[in-house]
Amino acid sequence: MRTITISSLADLPAAATQVRAALGNHTILCFEGEMGAGKTTFIKALCRELGVADEVSSPTFALVNEYRTAADVPVYHFDFYRLDEPAEAEGIGASEYFDSGYLCLVEWPARVAPLLPDHRLTLTLTVTGPASRELKIEN
């Protein structure tokens, strides 16, 4: 497990750089944290680090957003907060996305746990102050 301290929003780019370096060959990143912990905000910083020029926003109602890196490689961003059961994610082809080999950034992964591959990183954001967070990265 690795822990990154994020003291303020200004630390997000450096934290995103550290997460990118920690990816290895992982393509599934599961973001855990309470509502308002900053999952989407961190994903925006990570996408910038990956060269995504698109507007990054929470796919709360669409369930999945697709972005493109500067090298025109897709990045998939999921928000499963509103799901009641994994079958709803199956309906949008979540398993195919997860098996695509492209980076999948998953908010609220516990709601689709049976669909997630074992080989993934879990990033847990914990609120430690008004603008500070702790980010734990686990295999």
CYANA upper distance limits for C-alpha pairs under 8 A (distance plus 0.5 A):
  1 MET  CA    136 LYS  CA      7.23
  1 MET  CA    137 ILE  CA      6.10
  1 MET  CA    138 GLU  CA      5.32
  1 MET  CA    139 ASN  CA      7.81
  2 ARG  CA    136 LYS  CA      6.15
  2 ARG  CA    137 ILE  CA      5.64
  2 ARG  CA    138 GLU  CA      7.28
  3 THR  CA    134 GLU  CA      7.38
  3 THR  CA    135 LEU  CA      6.08
  3 THR  CA    136 LYS  CA      4.94
  3 THR  CA    137 ILE  CA      6.82
  4 ILE  CA     15 ALA  CA      7.28
  4 ILE  CA    134 GLU  CA      6.42
  4 ILE  CA    135 LEU  CA      5.54
  4 ILE  CA    136 LYS  CA      6.90
  5 THR  CA     15 ALA  CA      8.48
  5 THR  CA    132 SER  CA      8.26
  5 THR  CA    133 ARG  CA      6.82
  5 THR  CA    134 GLU  CA      5.30
  5 THR  CA    135 LEU  CA      6.84
  6 ILE  CA     11 ASP  CA      6.05
  6 ILE  CA     12 LEU  CA      7.21
  6 ILE  CA     15 ALA  CA      7.50
  6 ILE  CA    132 SER  CA      5.97
  6 ILE  CA    133 ARG  CA      5.52
  6 ILE  CA    134 GLU  CA      6.38
  6 ILE  CA    135 LEU  CA      7.83
  7 SER  CA     11 ASP  CA      6.86
  7 SER  CA    131 ALA  CA      7.19
  7 SER  CA    132 SER  CA      4.85
  7 SER  CA    133 ARG  CA      6.91
  8 SER  CA     12 LEU  CA      7.85
  8 SER  CA    131 ALA  CA      5.60
  8 SER  CA    132 SER  CA      5.63
  8 SER  CA    133 ARG  CA      8.19
  9 LEU  CA    131 ALA  CA      7.27
  9 LEU  CA    132 SER  CA      8.26
 11 ASP  CA     15 ALA  CA      6.75
 12 LEU  CA     16 ALA  CA      6.49
 12 LEU  CA     42 PHE  CA      7.27
 12 LEU  CA     45 ALA  CA      6.66
 13 PRO  CA     17 THR  CA      6.72
 13 PRO  CA     45 ALA  CA      6.36
 13 PRO  CA     46 LEU  CA      7.90
 13 PRO  CA     49 GLU  CA      7.54
 14 ALA  CA     18 GLN  CA      6.88
 15 ALA  CA     19 VAL  CA      6.79
 16 ALA  CA     20 ARG  CA      6.62
 16 ALA  CA     42 PHE  CA      7.89
 16 ALA  CA     45 ALA  CA      6.52
 16 ALA  CA     46 LEU  CA      5.28
 16 ALA  CA     49 GLU  CA      6.88
 17 THR  CA     21 ALA  CA      6.77
 17 THR  CA     46 LEU  CA      7.88
 17 THR  CA     49 GLU  CA      6.90
 18 GLN  CA     22 ALA  CA      6.75
 19 VAL  CA     23 LEU  CA      6.80
 19 VAL  CA     46 LEU  CA      8.24
 20 ARG  CA     46 LEU  CA      7.90
 20 ARG  CA     49 GLU  CA      8.18
 20 ARG  CA     50 LEU  CA      8.29
 23 LEU  CA     27 THR  CA      8.07
 23 LEU  CA    121 LEU  CA      8.26
 26 HIS  CA    103 LEU  CA      8.39
 26 HIS  CA    119 HIS  CA      7.32
 26 HIS  CA    120 ARG  CA      6.27
 26 HIS  CA    121 LEU  CA      7.24
 27 THR  CA     98 PHE  CA      8.41
 27 THR  CA    101 GLY  CA      6.76
 27 THR  CA    102 TYR  CA      6.44
 27 THR  CA    103 LEU  CA      4.91
 27 THR  CA    104 CYS  CA      6.47
 27 THR  CA    120 ARG  CA      7.37
 28 ILE  CA     98 PHE  CA      7.36
 28 ILE  CA    103 LEU  CA      6.52
 28 ILE  CA    104 CYS  CA      5.41
 28 ILE  CA    105 LEU  CA      6.79
 28 ILE  CA    106 VAL  CA      7.89
 28 ILE  CA    117 PRO  CA      8.44
 28 ILE  CA    119 HIS  CA      7.96
 28 ILE  CA    120 ARG  CA      5.39
 28 ILE  CA    121 LEU  CA      6.84
 29 LEU  CA    103 LEU  CA      8.15
 29 LEU  CA    104 CYS  CA      6.66
 29 LEU  CA    105 LEU  CA      5.48
 29 LEU  CA    106 VAL  CA      6.52
 29 LEU  CA    120 ARG  CA      6.45
 29 LEU  CA    121 LEU  CA      5.42
 29 LEU  CA    122 THR  CA      6.37
 29 LEU  CA    123 LEU  CA      7.48
 30 CYS  CA    105 LEU  CA      6.68
 30 CYS  CA    106 VAL  CA      5.24
 30 CYS  CA    107 GLU  CA      6.70
 30 CYS  CA    108 TRP  CA      8.03
 30 CYS  CA    109 PRO  CA      6.35
 30 CYS  CA    120 ARG  CA      7.75
 30 CYS  CA    121 LEU  CA      6.61
 30 CYS  CA    122 THR  CA      5.17
 30 CYS  CA    123 LEU  CA      6.47
 31 PHE  CA     39 LYS  CA      6.84
 31 PHE  CA    105 LEU  CA      7.80
 31 PHE  CA    106 VAL  CA      6.34
 31 PHE  CA    107 GLU  CA      5.45
 31 PHE  CA    108 TRP  CA      7.08
 31 PHE  CA    109 PRO  CA      7.45
 31 PHE  CA    122 THR  CA      6.54
 31 PHE  CA    123 LEU  CA      5.42
 31 PHE  CA    124 THR  CA      6.36
 31 PHE  CA    125 LEU  CA      7.97
 32 GLU  CA     39 LYS  CA      7.93
 32 GLU  CA    107 GLU  CA      7.16
 32 GLU  CA    108 TRP  CA      6.69
 32 GLU  CA    109 PRO  CA      7.73
 32 GLU  CA    122 THR  CA      7.62
 32 GLU  CA    123 LEU  CA      6.56
 32 GLU  CA    124 THR  CA      5.04
 32 GLU  CA    125 LEU  CA      6.75
 33 GLY  CA     37 ALA  CA      6.19
 33 GLY  CA     38 GLY  CA      8.37
 33 GLY  CA     39 LYS  CA      7.50
 33 GLY  CA    124 THR  CA      6.09
 33 GLY  CA    125 LEU  CA      5.51
 33 GLY  CA    126 THR  CA      6.62
 34 GLU  CA    125 LEU  CA      8.40
 34 GLU  CA    126 THR  CA      8.05
 37 ALA  CA    125 LEU  CA      6.57
 37 ALA  CA    126 THR  CA      6.70
 37 ALA  CA    127 VAL  CA      6.20
 37 ALA  CA    133 ARG  CA      8.13
 38 GLY  CA     42 PHE  CA      6.46
 38 GLY  CA    125 LEU  CA      7.57
 39 LYS  CA     43 ILE  CA      6.68
 39 LYS  CA    107 GLU  CA      7.57
 39 LYS  CA    125 LEU  CA      7.41
 40 THR  CA     44 LYS  CA      6.69
 40 THR  CA     57 SER  CA      7.61
 40 THR  CA     58 SER  CA      6.66
 40 THR  CA    107 GLU  CA      8.40
 41 THR  CA     45 ALA  CA      7.08
 42 PHE  CA     46 LEU  CA      6.70
 43 ILE  CA     47 CYS  CA      6.53
 43 ILE  CA     56 VAL  CA      8.49
 43 ILE  CA    105 LEU  CA      8.04
 44 LYS  CA     48 ARG  CA      6.80
 44 LYS  CA     56 VAL  CA      6.19
 44 LYS  CA     57 SER  CA      7.95
 45 ALA  CA     49 GLU  CA      6.77
 46 LEU  CA     50 LEU  CA      6.77
 47 CYS  CA     51 GLY  CA      6.84
 47 CYS  CA     52 VAL  CA      5.74
 47 CYS  CA     56 VAL  CA      8.08
 47 CYS  CA     69 THR  CA      8.39
 48 ARG  CA     52 VAL  CA      5.74
 48 ARG  CA     53 ALA  CA      7.42
 50 LEU  CA     69 THR  CA      6.68
 50 LEU  CA     70 ALA  CA      8.28
 51 GLY  CA     69 THR  CA      5.40
 51 GLY  CA     70 ALA  CA      5.55
 51 GLY  CA     71 ALA  CA      8.42
 52 VAL  CA     67 TYR  CA      7.10
 52 VAL  CA     68 ARG  CA      6.12
 52 VAL  CA     69 THR  CA      4.77
 52 VAL  CA     70 ALA  CA      6.55
 53 ALA  CA     68 ARG  CA      7.91
 53 ALA  CA     69 THR  CA      7.49
 53 ALA  CA     70 ALA  CA      7.72
 54 ASP  CA     67 TYR  CA      6.64
 54 ASP  CA     68 ARG  CA      7.53
 56 VAL  CA     67 TYR  CA      8.06
 57 SER  CA     65 ASN  CA      8.49
 58 SER  CA     65 ASN  CA      8.33
 58 SER  CA     77 HIS  CA      8.29
 58 SER  CA     78 PHE  CA      8.33
 58 SER  CA     79 ASP  CA      7.20
 59 PRO  CA     63 LEU  CA      5.45
 59 PRO  CA     64 VAL  CA      5.79
 59 PRO  CA     65 ASN  CA      6.20
 59 PRO  CA     77 HIS  CA      7.56
 59 PRO  CA     78 PHE  CA      6.67
 59 PRO  CA     79 ASP  CA      6.02
 60 THR  CA     64 VAL  CA      8.39
 60 THR  CA     78 PHE  CA      8.41
 60 THR  CA     79 ASP  CA      5.80
 60 THR  CA     80 PHE  CA      7.59
 60 THR  CA     81 TYR  CA      7.46
 60 THR  CA     82 ARG  CA      7.60
 61 PHE  CA     82 ARG  CA      8.24
 63 LEU  CA     78 PHE  CA      5.95
 63 LEU  CA     79 ASP  CA      5.75
 63 LEU  CA     80 PHE  CA      6.66
 64 VAL  CA     76 TYR  CA      7.11
 64 VAL  CA     77 HIS  CA      5.91
 64 VAL  CA     78 PHE  CA      4.92
 64 VAL  CA     79 ASP  CA      7.09
 65 ASN  CA     76 TYR  CA      6.34
 65 ASN  CA     77 HIS  CA      5.64
 65 ASN  CA     78 PHE  CA      7.11
 66 GLU  CA     74 PRO  CA      6.96
 66 GLU  CA     75 VAL  CA      6.26
 66 GLU  CA     76 TYR  CA      5.24
 66 GLU  CA     77 HIS  CA      6.87
 67 TYR  CA     74 PRO  CA      6.18
 67 TYR  CA     75 VAL  CA      5.64
 67 TYR  CA     76 TYR  CA      6.95
 67 TYR  CA     77 HIS  CA      8.37
 68 ARG  CA     72 ASP  CA      5.63
 68 ARG  CA     73 VAL  CA      5.82
 68 ARG  CA     74 PRO  CA      5.12
 68 ARG  CA     75 VAL  CA      6.48
 69 THR  CA     73 VAL  CA      5.73
 69 THR  CA     74 PRO  CA      6.99
 69 THR  CA     75 VAL  CA      7.74
 73 VAL  CA    102 TYR  CA      8.22
 74 PRO  CA    102 TYR  CA      6.94
 74 PRO  CA    103 LEU  CA      7.81
 75 VAL  CA    102 TYR  CA      6.77
 75 VAL  CA    103 LEU  CA      5.57
 75 VAL  CA    104 CYS  CA      6.60
 75 VAL  CA    105 LEU  CA      8.15
 76 TYR  CA     97 TYR  CA      8.13
 76 TYR  CA    102 TYR  CA      8.02
 76 TYR  CA    103 LEU  CA      6.71
 76 TYR  CA    104 CYS  CA      5.20
 76 TYR  CA    105 LEU  CA      6.58
 77 HIS  CA    104 CYS  CA      6.40
 77 HIS  CA    105 LEU  CA      5.20
 77 HIS  CA    106 VAL  CA      6.56
 77 HIS  CA    107 GLU  CA      8.37
 78 PHE  CA    104 CYS  CA      7.88
 78 PHE  CA    105 LEU  CA      6.55
 78 PHE  CA    106 VAL  CA      5.25
 78 PHE  CA    107 GLU  CA      6.38
 79 ASP  CA    106 VAL  CA      6.65
 79 ASP  CA    107 GLU  CA      5.18
 79 ASP  CA    108 TRP  CA      6.75
 80 PHE  CA     89 ALA  CA      8.28
 80 PHE  CA    106 VAL  CA      8.12
 80 PHE  CA    107 GLU  CA      6.69
 80 PHE  CA    108 TRP  CA      5.84
 80 PHE  CA    109 PRO  CA      7.30
 80 PHE  CA    111 ARG  CA      6.91
 80 PHE  CA    112 VAL  CA      7.95
 81 TYR  CA    107 GLU  CA      7.80
 81 TYR  CA    108 TRP  CA      6.01
 81 TYR  CA    111 ARG  CA      7.76
 83 LEU  CA     88 GLU  CA      7.05
 83 LEU  CA     89 ALA  CA      8.10
 83 LEU  CA    111 ARG  CA      7.21
 84 ASP  CA     88 GLU  CA      7.98
 84 ASP  CA    111 ARG  CA      7.80
 85 GLU  CA     89 ALA  CA      8.21
 85 GLU  CA    111 ARG  CA      7.01
 85 GLU  CA    112 VAL  CA      7.57
 86 PRO  CA     90 GLU  CA      6.94
 86 PRO  CA    111 ARG  CA      6.80
 86 PRO  CA    112 VAL  CA      5.15
 86 PRO  CA    113 ALA  CA      8.06
 86 PRO  CA    114 PRO  CA      7.71
 86 PRO  CA    115 LEU  CA      7.65
 87 ALA  CA     91 GLY  CA      6.76
 88 GLU  CA     92 ILE  CA      7.59
 89 ALA  CA     93 GLY  CA      7.11
 89 ALA  CA     94 ALA  CA      5.96
 89 ALA  CA    112 VAL  CA      7.51
 90 GLU  CA     94 ALA  CA      5.86
 90 GLU  CA     95 SER  CA      7.03
 90 GLU  CA    115 LEU  CA      8.49
 93 GLY  CA     97 TYR  CA      7.11
 94 ALA  CA     98 PHE  CA      6.69
 94 ALA  CA    115 LEU  CA      8.22
 95 SER  CA     99 ASP  CA      6.59
 95 SER  CA    115 LEU  CA      6.79
 95 SER  CA    116 LEU  CA      8.04
 96 GLU  CA    100 SER  CA      6.48
 97 TYR  CA    101 GLY  CA      8.41
 97 TYR  CA    102 TYR  CA      8.08
 97 TYR  CA    104 CYS  CA      7.82
 98 PHE  CA    102 TYR  CA      8.14
 98 PHE  CA    104 CYS  CA      7.03
 98 PHE  CA    116 LEU  CA      7.71
 98 PHE  CA    117 PRO  CA      7.94
108 TRP  CA    112 VAL  CA      8.46
109 PRO  CA    113 ALA  CA      6.44
109 PRO  CA    116 LEU  CA      8.41
112 VAL  CA    116 LEU  CA      7.27
119 HIS  CA    139 ASN  CA      8.03
120 ARG  CA    139 ASN  CA      6.69
121 LEU  CA    137 ILE  CA      7.21
121 LEU  CA    138 GLU  CA      6.16
121 LEU  CA    139 ASN  CA      5.24
122 THR  CA    136 LYS  CA      8.35
122 THR  CA    137 ILE  CA      6.25
122 THR  CA    138 GLU  CA      5.65
122 THR  CA    139 ASN  CA      6.79
123 LEU  CA    135 LEU  CA      6.94
123 LEU  CA    136 LYS  CA      5.98
123 LEU  CA    137 ILE  CA      5.13
123 LEU  CA    138 GLU  CA      7.00
124 THR  CA    134 GLU  CA      8.39
124 THR  CA    135 LEU  CA      6.02
124 THR  CA    136 LYS  CA      5.62
124 THR  CA    137 ILE  CA      7.18
125 LEU  CA    133 ARG  CA      6.86
125 LEU  CA    134 GLU  CA      6.20
125 LEU  CA    135 LEU  CA      5.19
125 LEU  CA    136 LYS  CA      7.20
126 THR  CA    133 ARG  CA      5.95
126 THR  CA    134 GLU  CA      5.67
126 THR  CA    135 LEU  CA      7.05
127 VAL  CA    131 ALA  CA      8.48
127 VAL  CA    132 SER  CA      6.86
127 VAL  CA    133 ARG  CA      5.20
127 VAL  CA    134 GLU  CA      7.15
128 THR  CA    132 SER  CA      5.91
128 THR  CA    133 ARG  CA      5.59
128 THR  CA    134 GLU  CA      7.13
129 GLY  CA    133 ARG  CA      7.32
